[in-house]
Amino acid sequence: MERSRSEGQAWLLVGLLGLATVSSYLDRGIIGVVAPDIREDLQLSYTGLGLLQGIAFSFFFAIASLPMGRLVDAVNRRNLVITGIVLWSIAAMLCGVAQNYWELMLARAALGIGEACLLPAAYSMVADSFAPTRRGRPMSLIHLGTTIGASASSIIGGTLLTFWDGRTVSLPLIGDTTTWRAVFLVSGMPGLLVAVLLLMLREPARGAQTVTDPADLTTVSYVEFLKSNSRLFIPLHINFAAIFFTVYAIALWSPSILQEVYGLTRGEAGVATGRTMLIGAVAGTLVSAYLGDLIVRRNVPQGRFALSAWAMVAVVAGIVTLFVPSSFAFLVGFGLITFAAGVMTANGYPALYDIVPTITRGRAVAGYMVVANIFGVGGGTFAVGAVNDTIMSGKSSLVHSVLLVTSFSGLILGMTFIFAWRRYAELRHQFLTTSS
C-alpha cells in the first residue's frame, strides 16, 4: 500500500511538472505568433525581431541556468520551481505592457531567468522518484509539456487573434490595448495556477549513489568529469545546441512565413503552426518514451543515443520537403523536423543521465541548457533574421532564409552523431561494467 501511494505521488509530481513545462513554453513561444504585429508596431528589422524572439530570452535563460543547476543540487527543488513559475508568469504579462523595444527585451530577459530553474529541477526530482530503467517515460512526459506548451502558444495565440479580429481589444482592469499585447497578458495567467497546485506536493527524497554510478565518480567534480571525457561531451553539447538551432530557426518564424510568403491570415498561421508542431513533436516524444527504455533493456551499445541518431532520417526528409514552394509542403517539412526534434530532445536528457554521476544531475542538465539556448534557441532565430536582412531581400525571401539556415544546422547535427557515436558507447559501457 505504501509503495502504491509513493508511486502515485511520483506520477502526480510528473503531471504537475508537466503542467509547469506547458506554462513555461507557452510563455516563451507566444511571441512567435504575434511577431509580425510587433515588428509593424515597433518598426523593427527582421534581425531586431530575431534578437527579441531568441537572444533576449535565451541568453539570460542560459546564464541563469548555471547557478540554477548548482541550486538544484543543493536546495529544495519544489520551492525553487514555484519561485521560478511566479517570476516567469509575471514577466510574460509585462511583455504585454512594454511600451518600447527595450522594455520588451527586459521582460523577455526576466522570462528567461525565471524559466531557467524548471527543467534541471524537474528532471532531478523525476530521477529521484523512478528507477534508472523506468526514467525514460516520465522524463518524456515532462518533455511532452514542452511540446504541448510550444504548440499551445501558436494555437492559443492564433485563436485569440482570430477571436479579437481587429487592432484593439478591451480587457478588464487593463482597458483598451492592442491585440498582441492582450495575447501576452493572457498567456502569463495559467502559470500562477500551476504554482499554487505545486504547493500540494512535498520535495522527493534525494537519491543516494545509484547503481549506474561507478564508485570513482562519487566524489569527482563535474568539471573534472567533463574534462576527462571532453572528446565525447564537446560533440554532445554541440549536438544538443544544433537540435534547438534547427527547430527554432523554423518554429518561431513559421507564423511570419505563412502570413508573409503564403498569404494566410494571422489566426490561420498561428493555428496551422501550432497544430503541425503538436502532431509532429508529440509523436516524436511518444516514440522516444516507448523506444528509449526498450533500447536500454535490449542493451544496445549506444543506448538511447542510438534512437536520437536514427531520427536524423526525419530531419533530412523535412529539410528536403521545405524546398517545395507551397504552404502544405512547408508544414509537412516543419512537421518532420519537429518530430525528429521531439525524439532527440525527449531522449536527450535521459541519455545524458545514463553517462553522468548522480551527484551532478542538476549541473549536467544546466550545461546542456546553456549551449542549447545561447547557440540553439538564440542562434537559430537570430540567424534567420540576419540572413534575411543581409543576404536575402523582401518578405517572400523569408522561407529561403529558413532553408539556408536549417540546411547548415542539419549538416552540423548529423556530423555530431558521427563524432560521438563510439565514445558514447564506451562511456556507457564503463558505467554499466562498474555497476554490475
Contacts in CASP RR format, 6 or more apart in sequence:
PFRMAT RR
TARGET T0000
AUTHOR 0000-0000-0000
METHOD contacts of the structure
MODEL  1
MERSRSEGQAWLLVGLLGLATVSSYLDRGIIGVVAPDIREDLQLSYTGLG
LLQGIAFSFFFAIASLPMGRLVDAVNRRNLVITGIVLWSIAAMLCGVAQN
YWELMLARAALGIGEACLLPAAYSMVADSFAPTRRGRPMSLIHLGTTIGA
SASSIIGGTLLTFWDGRTVSLPLIGDTTTWRAVFLVSGMPGLLVAVLLLM
LREPARGAQTVTDPADLTTVSYVEFLKSNSRLFIPLHINFAAIFFTVYAI
ALWSPSILQEVYGLTRGEAGVATGRTMLIGAVAGTLVSAYLGDLIVRRNV
PQGRFALSAWAMVAVVAGIVTLFVPSSFAFLVGFGLITFAAGVMTANGYP
ALYDIVPTITRGRAVAGYMVVANIFGVGGGTFAVGAVNDTIMSGKSSLVH
SVLLVTSFSGLILGMTFIFAWRRYAELRHQFLTTSS
9 129 0 8 1.000
9 201 0 8 1.000
9 204 0 8 1.000
10 126 0 8 1.000
10 129 0 8 1.000
10 130 0 8 1.000
10 138 0 8 1.000
10 204 0 8 1.000
11 138 0 8 1.000
12 201 0 8 1.000
13 125 0 8 1.000
13 126 0 8 1.000
13 129 0 8 1.000
13 201 0 8 1.000
13 204 0 8 1.000
14 126 0 8 1.000
14 129 0 8 1.000
14 138 0 8 1.000
14 141 0 8 1.000
14 142 0 8 1.000
15 141 0 8 1.000
16 194 0 8 1.000
16 197 0 8 1.000
16 198 0 8 1.000
16 200 0 8 1.000
16 201 0 8 1.000
17 81 0 8 1.000
17 118 0 8 1.000
17 122 0 8 1.000
17 125 0 8 1.000
17 126 0 8 1.000
17 142 0 8 1.000
18 122 0 8 1.000
18 141 0 8 1.000
18 142 0 8 1.000
18 144 0 8 1.000
18 145 0 8 1.000
19 145 0 8 1.000
19 194 0 8 1.000
19 197 0 8 1.000
20 81 0 8 1.000
20 85 0 8 1.000
20 118 0 8 1.000
20 122 0 8 1.000
20 191 0 8 1.000
20 194 0 8 1.000
20 195 0 8 1.000
20 198 0 8 1.000
21 118 0 8 1.000
21 119 0 8 1.000
21 122 0 8 1.000
21 142 0 8 1.000
21 143 0 8 1.000
21 145 0 8 1.000
21 146 0 8 1.000
21 149 0 8 1.000
22 145 0 8 1.000
22 146 0 8 1.000
22 148 0 8 1.000
22 149 0 8 1.000
22 152 0 8 1.000
22 190 0 8 1.000
23 85 0 8 1.000
23 88 0 8 1.000
23 89 0 8 1.000
23 149 0 8 1.000
23 188 0 8 1.000
23 190 0 8 1.000
23 191 0 8 1.000
23 194 0 8 1.000
24 85 0 8 1.000
24 88 0 8 1.000
24 115 0 8 1.000
24 118 0 8 1.000
24 146 0 8 1.000
24 149 0 8 1.000
25 145 0 8 1.000
25 146 0 8 1.000
25 147 0 8 1.000
25 148 0 8 1.000
25 149 0 8 1.000
25 150 0 8 1.000
25 152 0 8 1.000
25 153 0 8 1.000
26 149 0 8 1.000
26 150 0 8 1.000
26 152 0 8 1.000
26 153 0 8 1.000
26 156 0 8 1.000
26 187 0 8 1.000
26 188 0 8 1.000
26 190 0 8 1.000
27 88 0 8 1.000
27 89 0 8 1.000
27 91 0 8 1.000
27 92 0 8 1.000
27 111 0 8 1.000
27 115 0 8 1.000
27 153 0 8 1.000
27 187 0 8 1.000
27 188 0 8 1.000
27 191 0 8 1.000
28 57 0 8 1.000
28 111 0 8 1.000
28 112 0 8 1.000
28 115 0 8 1.000
28 153 0 8 1.000
29 149 0 8 1.000
29 150 0 8 1.000
29 153 0 8 1.000
29 154 0 8 1.000
29 252 0 8 1.000
30 92 0 8 1.000
30 153 0 8 1.000
30 156 0 8 1.000
30 157 0 8 1.000
30 183 0 8 1.000
30 184 0 8 1.000
30 187 0 8 1.000
31 38 0 8 1.000
31 52 0 8 1.000
31 53 0 8 1.000
31 95 0 8 1.000
31 108 0 8 1.000
31 184 0 8 1.000
31 252 0 8 1.000
32 53 0 8 1.000
32 153 0 8 1.000
32 154 0 8 1.000
32 252 0 8 1.000
32 253 0 8 1.000
32 255 0 8 1.000
32 256 0 8 1.000
33 153 0 8 1.000
33 154 0 8 1.000
33 157 0 8 1.000
33 158 0 8 1.000
33 161 0 8 1.000
33 183 0 8 1.000
33 255 0 8 1.000
33 266 0 8 1.000
33 267 0 8 1.000
33 269 0 8 1.000
33 270 0 8 1.000
33 273 0 8 1.000
34 157 0 8 1.000
34 161 0 8 1.000
34 179 0 8 1.000
34 180 0 8 1.000
34 183 0 8 1.000
34 184 0 8 1.000
35 49 0 8 1.000
35 53 0 8 1.000
35 252 0 8 1.000
35 253 0 8 1.000
35 255 0 8 1.000
35 256 0 8 1.000
36 255 0 8 1.000
36 256 0 8 1.000
36 259 0 8 1.000
36 260 0 8 1.000
36 266 0 8 1.000
37 178 0 8 1.000
37 179 0 8 1.000
37 180 0 8 1.000
37 266 0 8 1.000
38 44 0 8 1.000
38 49 0 8 1.000
38 52 0 8 1.000
38 104 0 8 1.000
38 180 0 8 1.000
39 46 0 8 1.000
39 49 0 8 1.000
41 178 0 8 1.000
41 180 0 8 1.000
42 100 0 8 1.000
42 101 0 8 1.000
42 104 0 8 1.000
44 52 0 8 1.000
44 101 0 8 1.000
45 385 0 8 1.000
45 389 0 8 1.000
46 384 0 8 1.000
46 385 0 8 1.000
46 386 0 8 1.000
46 388 0 8 1.000
46 389 0 8 1.000
46 398 0 8 1.000
47 382 0 8 1.000
47 385 0 8 1.000
47 386 0 8 1.000
47 389 0 8 1.000
48 385 0 8 1.000
49 385 0 8 1.000
50 252 0 8 1.000
50 381 0 8 1.000
50 382 0 8 1.000
50 384 0 8 1.000
50 385 0 8 1.000
50 386 0 8 1.000
51 105 0 8 1.000
51 382 0 8 1.000
52 101 0 8 1.000
52 104 0 8 1.000
52 105 0 8 1.000
52 108 0 8 1.000
53 252 0 8 1.000
53 381 0 8 1.000
54 108 0 8 1.000
54 248 0 8 1.000
54 252 0 8 1.000
54 377 0 8 1.000
54 378 0 8 1.000
54 379 0 8 1.000
54 380 0 8 1.000
54 381 0 8 1.000
54 382 0 8 1.000
55 374 0 8 1.000
55 378 0 8 1.000
55 379 0 8 1.000
55 381 0 8 1.000
55 382 0 8 1.000
56 104 0 8 1.000
56 105 0 8 1.000
56 108 0 8 1.000
56 109 0 8 1.000
57 108 0 8 1.000
57 109 0 8 1.000
57 111 0 8 1.000
57 112 0 8 1.000
57 373 0 8 1.000
57 377 0 8 1.000
57 378 0 8 1.000
58 112 0 8 1.000
58 373 0 8 1.000
58 374 0 8 1.000
58 376 0 8 1.000
58 377 0 8 1.000
58 378 0 8 1.000
58 379 0 8 1.000
59 109 0 8 1.000
59 373 0 8 1.000
59 374 0 8 1.000
59 378 0 8 1.000
60 108 0 8 1.000
60 109 0 8 1.000
60 110 0 8 1.000
60 112 0 8 1.000
60 113 0 8 1.000
60 116 0 8 1.000
61 112 0 8 1.000
61 113 0 8 1.000
61 114 0 8 1.000
61 115 0 8 1.000
61 116 0 8 1.000
61 369 0 8 1.000
61 373 0 8 1.000
61 377 0 8 1.000
62 116 0 8 1.000
62 369 0 8 1.000
62 370 0 8 1.000
62 371 0 8 1.000
62 372 0 8 1.000
62 373 0 8 1.000
62 374 0 8 1.000
63 370 0 8 1.000
64 112 0 8 1.000
64 113 0 8 1.000
64 114 0 8 1.000
64 116 0 8 1.000
64 117 0 8 1.000
65 116 0 8 1.000
65 120 0 8 1.000
65 366 0 8 1.000
65 367 0 8 1.000
65 369 0 8 1.000
65 370 0 8 1.000
65 373 0 8 1.000
66 366 0 8 1.000
66 367 0 8 1.000
66 370 0 8 1.000
68 80 0 8 1.000
68 116 0 8 1.000
68 117 0 8 1.000
68 120 0 8 1.000
68 121 0 8 1.000
68 366 0 8 1.000
69 117 0 8 1.000
69 120 0 8 1.000
69 362 0 8 1.000
69 363 0 8 1.000
69 365 0 8 1.000
69 366 0 8 1.000
70 362 0 8 1.000
70 363 0 8 1.000
70 366 0 8 1.000
71 80 0 8 1.000
71 117 0 8 1.000
72 80 0 8 1.000
72 117 0 8 1.000
72 120 0 8 1.000
72 121 0 8 1.000
72 124 0 8 1.000
72 361 0 8 1.000
72 362 0 8 1.000
72 363 0 8 1.000
72 366 0 8 1.000
73 124 0 8 1.000
73 359 0 8 1.000
73 360 0 8 1.000
73 361 0 8 1.000
73 362 0 8 1.000
73 363 0 8 1.000
76 203 0 8 1.000
77 121 0 8 1.000
77 124 0 8 1.000
77 125 0 8 1.000
77 203 0 8 1.000
78 121 0 8 1.000
78 125 0 8 1.000
78 198 0 8 1.000
78 201 0 8 1.000
78 202 0 8 1.000
78 203 0 8 1.000
79 203 0 8 1.000
80 117 0 8 1.000
80 121 0 8 1.000
81 117 0 8 1.000
81 118 0 8 1.000
81 121 0 8 1.000
81 122 0 8 1.000
81 198 0 8 1.000
82 195 0 8 1.000
82 198 0 8 1.000
82 199 0 8 1.000
83 117 0 8 1.000
84 114 0 8 1.000
84 115 0 8 1.000
84 117 0 8 1.000
84 118 0 8 1.000
85 114 0 8 1.000
85 118 0 8 1.000
85 191 0 8 1.000
85 192 0 8 1.000
85 194 0 8 1.000
85 195 0 8 1.000
85 198 0 8 1.000
86 192 0 8 1.000
86 195 0 8 1.000
87 110 0 8 1.000
87 113 0 8 1.000
87 114 0 8 1.000
88 110 0 8 1.000
88 111 0 8 1.000
88 112 0 8 1.000
88 113 0 8 1.000
88 114 0 8 1.000
88 115 0 8 1.000
88 191 0 8 1.000
89 188 0 8 1.000
89 189 0 8 1.000
89 190 0 8 1.000
89 191 0 8 1.000
89 192 0 8 1.000
89 195 0 8 1.000
90 110 0 8 1.000
90 188 0 8 1.000
91 107 0 8 1.000
91 108 0 8 1.000
91 110 0 8 1.000
91 111 0 8 1.000
91 112 0 8 1.000
91 113 0 8 1.000
91 114 0 8 1.000
92 107 0 8 1.000
92 111 0 8 1.000
92 184 0 8 1.000
92 187 0 8 1.000
92 188 0 8 1.000
93 184 0 8 1.000
93 185 0 8 1.000
93 187 0 8 1.000
93 188 0 8 1.000
93 189 0 8 1.000
94 107 0 8 1.000
94 110 0 8 1.000
95 104 0 8 1.000
95 107 0 8 1.000
95 108 0 8 1.000
95 111 0 8 1.000
95 181 0 8 1.000
95 184 0 8 1.000
96 107 0 8 1.000
96 177 0 8 1.000
96 180 0 8 1.000
96 181 0 8 1.000
96 182 0 8 1.000
96 184 0 8 1.000
96 185 0 8 1.000
97 181 0 8 1.000
97 185 0 8 1.000
98 104 0 8 1.000
98 106 0 8 1.000
98 107 0 8 1.000
116 366 0 8 1.000
116 369 0 8 1.000
119 142 0 8 1.000
119 349 0 8 1.000
119 365 0 8 1.000
119 369 0 8 1.000
120 361 0 8 1.000
120 362 0 8 1.000
120 363 0 8 1.000
120 365 0 8 1.000
120 366 0 8 1.000
120 369 0 8 1.000
121 362 0 8 1.000
122 142 0 8 1.000
123 139 0 8 1.000
123 142 0 8 1.000
123 349 0 8 1.000
123 353 0 8 1.000
123 361 0 8 1.000
123 362 0 8 1.000
123 365 0 8 1.000
124 361 0 8 1.000
124 362 0 8 1.000
124 365 0 8 1.000
125 203 0 8 1.000
125 204 0 8 1.000
126 135 0 8 1.000
126 138 0 8 1.000
126 139 0 8 1.000
126 142 0 8 1.000
127 135 0 8 1.000
127 139 0 8 1.000
127 353 0 8 1.000
127 358 0 8 1.000
127 361 0 8 1.000
128 204 0 8 1.000
128 205 0 8 1.000
128 206 0 8 1.000
128 207 0 8 1.000
129 138 0 8 1.000
129 204 0 8 1.000
130 138 0 8 1.000
132 210 0 8 1.000
132 211 0 8 1.000
132 212 0 8 1.000
132 353 0 8 1.000
132 354 0 8 1.000
133 293 0 8 1.000
133 296 0 8 1.000
133 297 0 8 1.000
134 293 0 8 1.000
135 293 0 8 1.000
135 350 0 8 1.000
135 353 0 8 1.000
136 288 0 8 1.000
136 289 0 8 1.000
136 292 0 8 1.000
136 293 0 8 1.000
136 304 0 8 1.000
136 350 0 8 1.000
137 289 0 8 1.000
137 290 0 8 1.000
137 293 0 8 1.000
139 346 0 8 1.000
139 349 0 8 1.000
139 350 0 8 1.000
140 285 0 8 1.000
140 286 0 8 1.000
140 288 0 8 1.000
140 289 0 8 1.000
140 346 0 8 1.000
140 347 0 8 1.000
140 350 0 8 1.000
141 289 0 8 1.000
143 285 0 8 1.000
143 288 0 8 1.000
143 342 0 8 1.000
143 345 0 8 1.000
143 346 0 8 1.000
143 349 0 8 1.000
144 282 0 8 1.000
144 285 0 8 1.000
144 286 0 8 1.000
144 289 0 8 1.000
144 346 0 8 1.000
146 281 0 8 1.000
146 345 0 8 1.000
147 277 0 8 1.000
147 278 0 8 1.000
147 281 0 8 1.000
147 282 0 8 1.000
147 285 0 8 1.000
147 342 0 8 1.000
148 278 0 8 1.000
148 282 0 8 1.000
150 251 0 8 1.000
150 274 0 8 1.000
150 277 0 8 1.000
150 281 0 8 1.000
151 274 0 8 1.000
151 275 0 8 1.000
151 277 0 8 1.000
151 278 0 8 1.000
151 281 0 8 1.000
151 282 0 8 1.000
152 274 0 8 1.000
152 278 0 8 1.000
153 187 0 8 1.000
153 274 0 8 1.000
154 254 0 8 1.000
154 255 0 8 1.000
154 270 0 8 1.000
154 271 0 8 1.000
154 273 0 8 1.000
154 274 0 8 1.000
154 277 0 8 1.000
155 270 0 8 1.000
155 271 0 8 1.000
155 274 0 8 1.000
155 275 0 8 1.000
155 278 0 8 1.000
156 186 0 8 1.000
156 187 0 8 1.000
157 183 0 8 1.000
157 187 0 8 1.000
157 267 0 8 1.000
157 270 0 8 1.000
158 266 0 8 1.000
158 267 0 8 1.000
158 268 0 8 1.000
158 269 0 8 1.000
158 270 0 8 1.000
158 271 0 8 1.000
159 267 0 8 1.000
159 271 0 8 1.000
160 179 0 8 1.000
160 182 0 8 1.000
160 183 0 8 1.000
160 186 0 8 1.000
161 179 0 8 1.000
161 183 0 8 1.000
161 266 0 8 1.000
161 267 0 8 1.000
161 270 0 8 1.000
162 265 0 8 1.000
162 266 0 8 1.000
162 267 0 8 1.000
162 268 0 8 1.000
162 271 0 8 1.000
164 179 0 8 1.000
164 182 0 8 1.000
166 179 0 8 1.000
167 178 0 8 1.000
167 179 0 8 1.000
168 176 0 8 1.000
168 177 0 8 1.000
168 178 0 8 1.000
168 179 0 8 1.000
169 176 0 8 1.000
169 177 0 8 1.000
169 178 0 8 1.000
169 179 0 8 1.000
169 182 0 8 1.000
170 176 0 8 1.000
170 177 0 8 1.000
171 177 0 8 1.000
171 182 0 8 1.000
171 185 0 8 1.000
174 182 0 8 1.000
174 185 0 8 1.000
177 185 0 8 1.000
207 358 0 8 1.000
208 358 0 8 1.000
209 218 0 8 1.000
209 358 0 8 1.000
209 359 0 8 1.000
210 358 0 8 1.000
211 435 0 8 1.000
212 354 0 8 1.000
212 358 0 8 1.000
212 431 0 8 1.000
212 432 0 8 1.000
212 435 0 8 1.000
213 357 0 8 1.000
213 358 0 8 1.000
213 359 0 8 1.000
213 431 0 8 1.000
213 434 0 8 1.000
213 435 0 8 1.000
214 430 0 8 1.000
214 431 0 8 1.000
214 434 0 8 1.000
214 435 0 8 1.000
215 434 0 8 1.000
216 434 0 8 1.000
217 225 0 8 1.000
217 357 0 8 1.000
218 357 0 8 1.000
218 359 0 8 1.000
220 357 0 8 1.000
222 356 0 8 1.000
222 357 0 8 1.000
222 360 0 8 1.000
222 363 0 8 1.000
222 364 0 8 1.000
225 356 0 8 1.000
225 357 0 8 1.000
225 360 0 8 1.000
226 233 0 8 1.000
229 423 0 8 1.000
229 427 0 8 1.000
231 423 0 8 1.000
232 355 0 8 1.000
232 420 0 8 1.000
232 423 0 8 1.000
232 424 0 8 1.000
232 426 0 8 1.000
232 427 0 8 1.000
235 416 0 8 1.000
235 419 0 8 1.000
235 420 0 8 1.000
236 352 0 8 1.000
236 416 0 8 1.000
236 420 0 8 1.000
236 424 0 8 1.000
237 367 0 8 1.000
237 368 0 8 1.000
237 371 0 8 1.000
238 371 0 8 1.000
238 412 0 8 1.000
238 416 0 8 1.000
239 308 0 8 1.000
239 413 0 8 1.000
239 416 0 8 1.000
239 417 0 8 1.000
239 420 0 8 1.000
240 345 0 8 1.000
240 348 0 8 1.000
240 368 0 8 1.000
240 371 0 8 1.000
240 372 0 8 1.000
241 371 0 8 1.000
241 372 0 8 1.000
241 374 0 8 1.000
241 375 0 8 1.000
241 376 0 8 1.000
242 376 0 8 1.000
242 409 0 8 1.000
242 410 0 8 1.000
242 412 0 8 1.000
242 413 0 8 1.000
242 414 0 8 1.000
242 416 0 8 1.000
243 341 0 8 1.000
243 344 0 8 1.000
243 345 0 8 1.000
243 372 0 8 1.000
243 376 0 8 1.000
243 413 0 8 1.000
244 341 0 8 1.000
244 345 0 8 1.000
244 372 0 8 1.000
244 373 0 8 1.000
244 376 0 8 1.000
244 377 0 8 1.000
244 380 0 8 1.000
245 375 0 8 1.000
245 376 0 8 1.000
245 377 0 8 1.000
245 379 0 8 1.000
245 380 0 8 1.000
245 383 0 8 1.000
245 409 0 8 1.000
245 412 0 8 1.000
246 315 0 8 1.000
246 337 0 8 1.000
246 341 0 8 1.000
246 380 0 8 1.000
246 406 0 8 1.000
246 409 0 8 1.000
246 410 0 8 1.000
246 413 0 8 1.000
247 337 0 8 1.000
247 338 0 8 1.000
247 341 0 8 1.000
248 376 0 8 1.000
248 377 0 8 1.000
248 378 0 8 1.000
248 379 0 8 1.000
248 380 0 8 1.000
248 381 0 8 1.000
249 379 0 8 1.000
249 380 0 8 1.000
249 381 0 8 1.000
249 383 0 8 1.000
249 384 0 8 1.000
249 402 0 8 1.000
249 405 0 8 1.000
249 406 0 8 1.000
249 409 0 8 1.000
250 322 0 8 1.000
250 334 0 8 1.000
250 337 0 8 1.000
250 402 0 8 1.000
250 406 0 8 1.000
251 273 0 8 1.000
251 277 0 8 1.000
251 334 0 8 1.000
251 338 0 8 1.000
252 381 0 8 1.000
253 381 0 8 1.000
253 384 0 8 1.000
253 385 0 8 1.000
253 398 0 8 1.000
253 402 0 8 1.000
254 269 0 8 1.000
254 270 0 8 1.000
254 273 0 8 1.000
254 276 0 8 1.000
254 330 0 8 1.000
254 334 0 8 1.000
255 266 0 8 1.000
255 269 0 8 1.000
255 270 0 8 1.000
255 273 0 8 1.000
256 269 0 8 1.000
256 398 0 8 1.000
257 330 0 8 1.000
257 398 0 8 1.000
257 399 0 8 1.000
257 402 0 8 1.000
258 264 0 8 1.000
258 268 0 8 1.000
258 269 0 8 1.000
258 270 0 8 1.000
258 272 0 8 1.000
258 273 0 8 1.000
258 327 0 8 1.000
258 330 0 8 1.000
259 265 0 8 1.000
259 266 0 8 1.000
259 269 0 8 1.000
260 395 0 8 1.000
260 396 0 8 1.000
260 398 0 8 1.000
261 395 0 8 1.000
261 396 0 8 1.000
261 398 0 8 1.000
261 399 0 8 1.000
262 326 0 8 1.000
262 327 0 8 1.000
262 330 0 8 1.000
263 327 0 8 1.000
264 272 0 8 1.000
264 327 0 8 1.000
272 327 0 8 1.000
272 331 0 8 1.000
273 334 0 8 1.000
276 331 0 8 1.000
276 334 0 8 1.000
276 335 0 8 1.000
276 338 0 8 1.000
277 334 0 8 1.000
277 335 0 8 1.000
277 338 0 8 1.000
279 335 0 8 1.000
280 335 0 8 1.000
280 336 0 8 1.000
280 338 0 8 1.000
280 339 0 8 1.000
280 342 0 8 1.000
281 338 0 8 1.000
281 339 0 8 1.000
281 341 0 8 1.000
281 342 0 8 1.000
283 339 0 8 1.000
284 311 0 8 1.000
284 339 0 8 1.000
284 340 0 8 1.000
284 342 0 8 1.000
284 343 0 8 1.000
284 346 0 8 1.000
285 342 0 8 1.000
285 343 0 8 1.000
285 346 0 8 1.000
287 307 0 8 1.000
287 343 0 8 1.000
288 307 0 8 1.000
288 342 0 8 1.000
288 343 0 8 1.000
288 346 0 8 1.000
288 347 0 8 1.000
289 346 0 8 1.000
291 307 0 8 1.000
292 303 0 8 1.000
292 304 0 8 1.000
292 307 0 8 1.000
292 347 0 8 1.000
292 350 0 8 1.000
295 303 0 8 1.000
295 304 0 8 1.000
295 306 0 8 1.000
295 307 0 8 1.000
296 303 0 8 1.000
296 304 0 8 1.000
296 354 0 8 1.000
300 306 0 8 1.000
301 425 0 8 1.000
301 428 0 8 1.000
301 429 0 8 1.000
302 309 0 8 1.000
302 421 0 8 1.000
302 424 0 8 1.000
302 425 0 8 1.000
302 428 0 8 1.000
303 351 0 8 1.000
303 354 0 8 1.000
303 424 0 8 1.000
303 425 0 8 1.000
303 428 0 8 1.000
304 347 0 8 1.000
304 348 0 8 1.000
304 350 0 8 1.000
304 351 0 8 1.000
304 354 0 8 1.000
305 347 0 8 1.000
305 348 0 8 1.000
305 351 0 8 1.000
305 420 0 8 1.000
305 421 0 8 1.000
305 424 0 8 1.000
305 425 0 8 1.000
305 428 0 8 1.000
307 343 0 8 1.000
307 347 0 8 1.000
308 343 0 8 1.000
308 344 0 8 1.000
308 347 0 8 1.000
308 348 0 8 1.000
308 351 0 8 1.000
308 417 0 8 1.000
309 417 0 8 1.000
309 421 0 8 1.000
311 339 0 8 1.000
311 340 0 8 1.000
311 342 0 8 1.000
311 343 0 8 1.000
311 344 0 8 1.000
312 340 0 8 1.000
312 413 0 8 1.000
312 414 0 8 1.000
312 417 0 8 1.000
313 340 0 8 1.000
314 336 0 8 1.000
314 337 0 8 1.000
314 339 0 8 1.000
314 340 0 8 1.000
314 343 0 8 1.000
315 336 0 8 1.000
315 337 0 8 1.000
315 340 0 8 1.000
315 410 0 8 1.000
315 413 0 8 1.000
315 414 0 8 1.000
316 410 0 8 1.000
317 333 0 8 1.000
317 336 0 8 1.000
318 332 0 8 1.000
318 333 0 8 1.000
318 334 0 8 1.000
318 335 0 8 1.000
318 336 0 8 1.000
318 337 0 8 1.000
319 333 0 8 1.000
319 337 0 8 1.000
319 403 0 8 1.000
319 406 0 8 1.000
319 407 0 8 1.000
319 410 0 8 1.000
321 329 0 8 1.000
321 332 0 8 1.000
321 333 0 8 1.000
321 336 0 8 1.000
322 329 0 8 1.000
322 330 0 8 1.000
322 333 0 8 1.000
322 334 0 8 1.000
322 399 0 8 1.000
322 402 0 8 1.000
322 403 0 8 1.000
322 406 0 8 1.000
323 403 0 8 1.000
324 330 0 8 1.000
325 399 0 8 1.000
330 399 0 8 1.000
337 406 0 8 1.000
348 368 0 8 1.000
349 365 0 8 1.000
349 368 0 8 1.000
352 364 0 8 1.000
352 365 0 8 1.000
352 368 0 8 1.000
353 361 0 8 1.000
353 364 0 8 1.000
354 428 0 8 1.000
354 431 0 8 1.000
355 424 0 8 1.000
355 427 0 8 1.000
355 428 0 8 1.000
355 431 0 8 1.000
356 364 0 8 1.000
380 405 0 8 1.000
380 409 0 8 1.000
383 405 0 8 1.000
384 398 0 8 1.000
384 401 0 8 1.000
384 402 0 8 1.000
384 405 0 8 1.000
385 401 0 8 1.000
387 401 0 8 1.000
387 404 0 8 1.000
387 405 0 8 1.000
388 394 0 8 1.000
388 397 0 8 1.000
388 398 0 8 1.000
388 401 0 8 1.000
391 401 0 8 1.000
391 404 0 8 1.000
392 398 0 8 1.000
392 400 0 8 1.000
392 401 0 8 1.000
END
